[in-house]
Each structure stands twice: as C-alpha cells, then as structure tokens.
Amino acid sequence: MDKQISNIVIASKIDDYQIVINKGLKDSIDSSMRFLVYEEGDEIIDPSTNKSLGNLEIPKGFFKIMHIQDSMTTLVSELRKEKNFLIGLQIYKELDVEKDLLSKIKVGDKVKIVNKI
C-alpha cells in the first residue's frame, strides 16, 4: 500500500455476510486487501502510566473483496454462512460468536485495511 486509505465506512449492508464500503478503485482499493469492520469503543487509560492507550476497537468481522467499482467496493465475510445439519429427525445449526457479531454490523461502522491477502 503506497498510500494510506482513511475514513473507510460501511455505506450499505446487503446482508450479514455482504457489505458495501465507500471506497473503490479511485481510492487505490485492490483485490489483495483484507478488511476489519469495527465499532469504536471507550478510551482506555493505562493504569500504570495514566496515559491514554487510545480508543478500543470492537471487532465485528473480517471481510475480503468480492467486487470493486470506481467509488465503492462490495465485501464478503470471511466467515461462512450458517449450515444446517440433519441428524436423525433433528436439525443442528452451527452457532458462532462471530456470526452474532456480523448481525450487529450497521451502516456507518468503521472499516480498516488489516493486511493484504
């Protein structure tokens, strides 16, 4: 990444597994990028120095690129969609804390590039 891409936010939520961010090709987004969606939490103070450590980032999910346009990019969750298992006559569902976090993603949540794939 030659240029720092800042102020990335969710512009639209398609479903719990697909979102659209407000940056695209003209902002130097490329297909090798990986993204973290997060909510900014409270400021954390170091108890030993009494100095600010910054605001806590509350992660909601990791995403990769599905499709890039000039001014926006569609991202897809790295977490697979829920699967149902039929065992006998009962259906068992995979439950995951991360899936619950995905459901809490909303328009305006912050997004940052965490690395290149």
PEGINOR-V167835 format. One record per residue. N is the residue number from 1. PSI is psi in radians with two decimals (none if undefined). OMEGA is omega in degrees with one decimal (999 if undefined). BURIAL is b if it has 24 or more other C-alpha atoms within 12 Angstrom, else e. Layout:
n;psi;omega;burial
N;PSI;OMEGA;BURIAL
N;PSI;OMEGA;BURIAL
This chain:
n;psi;omega;burial
1;1.90;179.0;e
2;-0.66;-172.7;e
3;2.40;178.3;e
4;2.21;178.4;e
5;2.08;-176.6;e
6;3.02;178.9;e
7;0.73;176.8;e
8;2.22;177.7;b
9;2.85;175.9;b
10;2.15;179.0;b
11;-0.48;-179.6;b
12;2.56;175.5;e
13;1.99;-179.4;b
14;-0.87;173.3;e
15;-2.99;-177.8;e
16;-0.28;-175.1;b
17;-0.16;-179.2;b
18;2.28;178.4;b
19;2.88;176.3;b
20;2.27;176.4;b
21;2.86;-173.4;b
22;0.38;178.3;b
23;2.63;-178.5;b
24;-2.65;-177.4;b
25;-0.72;-177.7;e
26;-0.23;178.2;e
27;0.16;179.4;e
28;0.44;172.3;e
29;2.35;175.5;b
30;2.82;-169.0;b
31;-0.20;-179.5;b
32;-0.01;-176.3;e
33;2.59;175.9;b
34;2.48;-172.2;b
35;2.59;172.9;b
36;2.21;172.6;b
37;2.32;-177.8;b
38;2.83;174.1;b
39;2.44;178.8;b
40;2.19;-179.1;e
41;-2.76;-177.3;e
42;2.77;173.5;e
43;2.42;179.6;e
44;2.28;-180.0;e
45;2.29;176.6;e
46;2.10;-176.2;e
47;-0.40;-178.7;e
48;-0.49;-178.7;e
49;-0.22;-176.7;e
50;0.35;178.4;e
51;2.63;178.8;e
52;2.35;173.7;e
53;-0.03;-177.4;e
54;-3.06;179.1;e
55;2.47;178.1;e
56;2.33;173.1;e
57;2.11;179.6;e
58;1.79;-175.2;e
59;2.50;177.9;b
60;-0.29;177.6;b
61;2.70;176.2;b
62;2.45;-175.1;b
63;2.68;172.8;b
64;2.91;-175.0;b
65;2.34;173.2;b
66;-0.75;-175.2;b
67;2.31;179.3;b
68;2.29;173.0;b
69;3.14;-177.1;e
70;-0.81;-172.6;e
71;0.05;179.6;e
72;2.81;-179.7;b
73;2.34;175.1;b
74;2.22;179.0;b
75;2.63;177.7;b
76;2.47;-178.7;b
77;2.53;174.3;b
78;-0.23;178.5;b
79;2.29;-179.5;b
80;2.67;176.3;e
81;2.73;-178.4;e
82;2.47;176.7;e
83;2.50;173.8;e
84;2.40;177.8;e
85;2.26;177.5;e
86;1.95;179.2;e
87;2.00;-174.7;e
88;-2.22;178.5;e
89;0.13;-179.3;e
90;2.54;176.9;e
91;2.21;177.7;e
92;2.37;179.2;e
93;2.52;172.3;e
94;2.22;176.6;e
95;2.53;-176.1;e
96;2.42;176.7;e
97;-0.68;-179.5;e
98;-0.64;178.5;b
99;-0.70;177.6;b
100;-0.69;178.5;e
101;-0.68;178.9;e
102;-0.64;-178.2;b
103;-0.29;-178.6;e
104;-0.04;178.7;e
105;2.39;-179.7;b
106;2.78;176.2;b
107;2.34;-179.4;b
108;-0.26;176.6;e
109;2.61;-179.4;b
110;2.65;-179.9;b
111;2.43;173.8;b
112;2.69;177.6;b
113;2.19;-177.5;b
114;-0.46;174.5;e
115;-3.13;174.5;e
116;2.47;-179.4;e
117;none;999;e
